[in-house]
Amino acid sequence: MIMVKNFVLAVAVLAGLASCTTSKKSVEPTAFQGEWNIVEMNGEDLSFGEVLPYVSFNVAESRFSGNAGCNMLNGQFDLNTKDGKISFGPVAATRMYCPDMELETSLINAIENIFGFEVSLTENTVDSILLKGENGQKILKLMKRSELDGHWNIVALNDSAVVTSEKIPFMDFRSNSGRVFGCFGCNSYNSSVEIDEAAGKIKFGNGAMTMMMCPDMDLERNIGAAVSEVENFSIKEDGTLILSNSKGKALLKLER
């Protein structure tokens, strides 16, 4: 008898958890407003690429913009949330030559072949959008982009300006996948990262780096040491990102 009760309770708990996340087509147009990371394309996970593409919707003007991985994109879109329909006009893009032009070309083609959508709701909040083709096939998956997401150059270390003749040190945050990619001056860096936006808390995992010998290894070591102490973050009115330790001391200053 006890086993039956426990089984019924477990089923009820699982059902309750499943009900927290639902998929539907019809939402208010404002649910699309803002920036969204493009985390999947035709079933391929884009979260671990060197640059994560994103799209931004301006619902009031029926316009979109974004980044395909290197070049900037913009154009118009038509949204009918009652019928679960969305389509994009011709995509205009800047013309810089980039290492991965194949990704950009595929992404632009994908955008121009979208006809419908389905959203995923968690506690009545849209957390992801699935953009579909004419026959209902999954083309792009979008997830809400946080204010921390994207590419940030490291411009100051312990209140001193970063000066280097090598690559500009940077971090690229991917809050949806809990990862950060970057470079501290020469070697490539990646790590897990835990972000609590509401509390302004951030914690980096044990990062991995490539092992090339570089002329300025001290800079890499010092940035790495600072990152290991980071516990808090804040974005200032001028748009700069400050990473600080548990006592509030600014360790790194970053700019988009």
Secondary structure in CASP SS format (residue, H / E / C, confidence):
PFRMAT SS
TARGET T0000
AUTHOR 0000-0000-0000
METHOD secondary structure of the structure
MODEL  1
M C 1.00
I H 1.00
M H 1.00
V H 1.00
K H 1.00
N H 1.00
F H 1.00
V H 1.00
L H 1.00
A H 1.00
V H 1.00
A H 1.00
V H 1.00
L H 1.00
A H 1.00
G H 1.00
L H 1.00
A H 1.00
S H 1.00
C H 1.00
T E 1.00
T E 1.00
S E 1.00
K E 1.00
K C 1.00
S C 1.00
V C 1.00
E C 1.00
P H 1.00
T H 1.00
A H 1.00
F H 1.00
Q C 1.00
G E 1.00
E E 1.00
W E 1.00
N E 1.00
I E 1.00
V E 1.00
E E 1.00
M E 1.00
N C 1.00
G C 1.00
E E 1.00
D E 1.00
L C 1.00
S C 1.00
F C 1.00
G C 1.00
E C 1.00
V C 1.00
L C 1.00
P C 1.00
Y E 1.00
V E 1.00
S E 1.00
F E 1.00
N E 1.00
V C 1.00
A C 1.00
E C 1.00
S C 1.00
R E 1.00
F E 1.00
S E 1.00
G E 1.00
N E 1.00
A C 1.00
G C 1.00
C C 1.00
N C 1.00
M E 1.00
L E 1.00
N E 1.00
G E 1.00
Q E 1.00
F E 1.00
D E 1.00
L E 1.00
N E 1.00
T C 1.00
K C 1.00
D C 1.00
G C 1.00
K E 1.00
I E 1.00
S E 1.00
F E 1.00
G C 1.00
P C 1.00
V C 1.00
A E 1.00
A E 1.00
T C 1.00
R C 1.00
M C 1.00
Y C 1.00
C C 1.00
P C 1.00
D C 1.00
M H 1.00
E H 1.00
L H 1.00
E H 1.00
T H 1.00
S H 1.00
L H 1.00
I H 1.00
N H 1.00
A H 1.00
I H 1.00
E C 1.00
N C 1.00
I C 1.00
F C 1.00
G E 1.00
F E 1.00
E E 1.00
V E 1.00
S E 1.00
L E 1.00
T E 1.00
E C 1.00
N C 1.00
T E 1.00
V E 1.00
D E 1.00
S E 1.00
I E 1.00
L E 1.00
L E 1.00
K E 1.00
G C 1.00
E C 1.00
N C 1.00
G C 1.00
Q C 1.00
K E 1.00
I E 1.00
L E 1.00
K E 1.00
L E 1.00
M E 1.00
K E 1.00
R C 1.00
S C 1.00
E C 1.00
L C 1.00
D C 1.00
G E 1.00
H E 1.00
W E 1.00
N E 1.00
I E 1.00
V E 1.00
A E 1.00
L E 1.00
N C 1.00
D C 1.00
S E 1.00
A E 1.00
V C 1.00
V C 1.00
T C 1.00
S C 1.00
E C 1.00
K C 1.00
I C 1.00
P C 1.00
F E 1.00
M E 1.00
D E 1.00
F E 1.00
R E 1.00
S C 1.00
N C 1.00
S C 1.00
G C 1.00
R E 1.00
V E 1.00
F E 1.00
G E 1.00
C E 1.00
F C 1.00
G C 1.00
C C 1.00
N C 1.00
S E 1.00
Y E 1.00
N E 1.00
S E 1.00
S E 1.00
V E 1.00
E E 1.00
I E 1.00
D E 1.00
E C 1.00
A C 1.00
A C 1.00
G C 1.00
K E 1.00
I E 1.00
K E 1.00
F E 1.00
G C 1.00
N C 1.00
G C 1.00
A E 1.00
M E 1.00
T C 1.00
M C 1.00
M C 1.00
M C 1.00
C C 1.00
P C 1.00
D C 1.00
M H 1.00
D H 1.00
L H 1.00
E H 1.00
R H 1.00
N H 1.00
I H 1.00
G H 1.00
A H 1.00
A H 1.00
V H 1.00
S H 1.00
E H 1.00
V C 1.00
E C 1.00
N E 1.00
F E 1.00
S E 1.00
I E 1.00
K C 1.00
E C 1.00
D C 1.00
G C 1.00
T C 1.00
L E 1.00
I E 1.00
L E 1.00
S E 1.00
N C 1.00
S C 1.00
K C 1.00
G C 1.00
K C 1.00
A E 1.00
L E 1.00
L E 1.00
K E 1.00
L E 1.00
E E 1.00
R C 1.00
END
